[in-house]
């Protein structure tokens, strides 16, 4: 959604095209070496204590393009900031943008710039939105424009309480834009980090299973989407990750960023052999660039639960994105799965969700959600109370 993945995404990227595999790897290692020595420009790399930087990668395995996110704060932090409306640049006088007033720039880079905005109407009517503007240089890139259009169209068609909607799409001059719901909350990565800082442990099982249940409700709806003739779209999110799941101030859960979704009828087509998404939360078949279906999203949801309950990613990027991608293609080890066996509620559920063979996983989001449902009654109120405990002052200031 608000990040062009980002691979639909608003991250700084290093693009290397048309190189042989050896040249690609050398360029990547040089980039990492410079980042570690502090030669790269921009904000401080890495996340807050206890987490490693997330790497978003687009890879063509033979002779082609490498798309490596890096530099600056974590992808999850950028996304969380963009969705909740915290300004990343000093506030300035609102300026007109069509029928909207841009209040402040929230984030930007890569394909689009993100703004908090307001819409005014008769009798003092006012509503906040998030405006995502395709950068002017990207407007000349046909693939980028097609992907942006796809994201807007799909976002407007997905109407579900657990999915962040797109309300408007248009073009002003040469600039494409979309207007999305303004969400007051924090993503799972930020929630986990604050929970660790203030309470001293990862998220509680009931809370994490509640969050997962709500996301699975969204995925069940999305996976079942059809076109006007009733033909299944075969929609797969492909980027279910902590930075794309928001818990609101009221304890609601929202899934967003359908920028790299797989679906029949999209204008922008994925190139054969291209891997898109967040490697740390990628199913083995997605990492191997094999065909994926909804069960790939369910594996990713299992990885998010694992992360929330352990503060660990199964696939860290210590050895670089290519090694990380290789490990993601293999799947979790027995030693990694043993870390969840002490979790009374989540352990057996994760064992099945993280099966390398899709046939051994939950076969649908509906089935997965049903396994979690007995553990979620009353959890929404608990989530709202936790959000106020951890972020209350910040959330109130964001709308003041």
Buried (B, 14 or more C-beta within 10 A) or exposed (E): BBBBBBBBBBBBBBEBEEBEBEEBBEBBEEBBEEBEEEEBEEEEBEBBEEBBBBBBBBBBBEEBBBBBBBBBBBBBBBBBBBBBBBBBEEEEEBEEBBEBBBBBBBBBBBBBBBBBBBBEEEEEEEBBBBBBBBBEEBBEBEEBBBBBBBBBBBBBBBEBEBBBBBBBBEEEEEBBBBBBBBBBBBBBBBBBBBBBEEEEEBBBBBBBBBBBBBBBBBBBBBBBBEEEEEEEBBBBBBBBBBBBBBBBBEBBBBBBBBBBBBBEEBEBEBEEEBBBBBBBBBBBBBBBBEEBBBBBBBBBBBBBBBBBBBBBBBBBBEEBBBEBBBBBBEBBEEEBBEBBEEBEBBBEBBBBBBBBEBEEBBBBBBBBBBBBBEBBEEBBEBBBEBBBEBBEEBBEEBEE
